[in-house]
Amino acid sequence: MNAVGPFKGRTGQMADWYARAVEADVNIRMLDDVLFRRRIHDDNIGIRERSSRDGYLTVVRAALARRAARQEGS
């Protein structure tokens, strides 16, 4: 989707994409059906790379910067 762009980075990529989709006013709906199951185990990237959780902070900072830029442009 051109309005949102691709997933970026590793940690926090889904949160970042979702924030950009909300900002772009993409119509988002919750489905009743399970489309994907995630298996959690000791070798998951999110478990192996716990120190990279700072990526979520980067996502929040980027979202706040986009919001501030939009407010300045108004």
N, C-alpha and C positions, 0 to 999 in steps of 0.2 A: 504494500500500500504506500503510495508516494507521499501522502499527507503525513504519515507516521514515520516512515523509514524503516530500516532493518534493525534486527537485534544488534546491540553493540556490546563488545566486551564479553566477559564470562560471568562473573558474580554480579547479580543484580540485573542481568539483561532483560529478564521478563518484567521486572518492576519498572525498569526504564522505558521499555516499549509501551507498557500499559499507561504510564504517566503521560507519554507523548500522545497516545491514542485518545486519552481523556481530554488533553489540551487541544487536540485537533477536532473535538466534538464528534468522534467516531461513534456510531450507534453500537453499543455493547450490550449483549444479552447473555443471561445465564441459561445454560441448557440443562434440562432435567437428566439427560443421559450422560453416563461416564464415557468420555472419549479417549482418555489416557490414564494409565495407571503408572505410578512412579514406584520403583522398588528402591528402598533405602537400605544400604549396606555399608560396611566399613570402608569400601573403596569408592564411595560417591565423591565427586569433586567437592561438593559443599562440605563434606566431612573431612576429607583429606586436606583441604585448603581453608581451614577455618580462619586463618590469619587474613585471607583475602576478603573477608566480610566487610572490610572497609569500602568495598565496591558499592555497598548499599548507601553509605554516606555520600559517595560520589554521585550516585543517582539522585539523592535528595537535594544535594547542592545544585546539581544541574537543573532540576525542576524549579527550584527557587530562583535561580538566575534567569531562566526563561520567563517565569512569572514577573520578575522585576523588570525585565526588558519590555514585556508587553505593557506593563503599567506605565513605564516611561514613554512608550510610543503612543499612548492614548491621549 
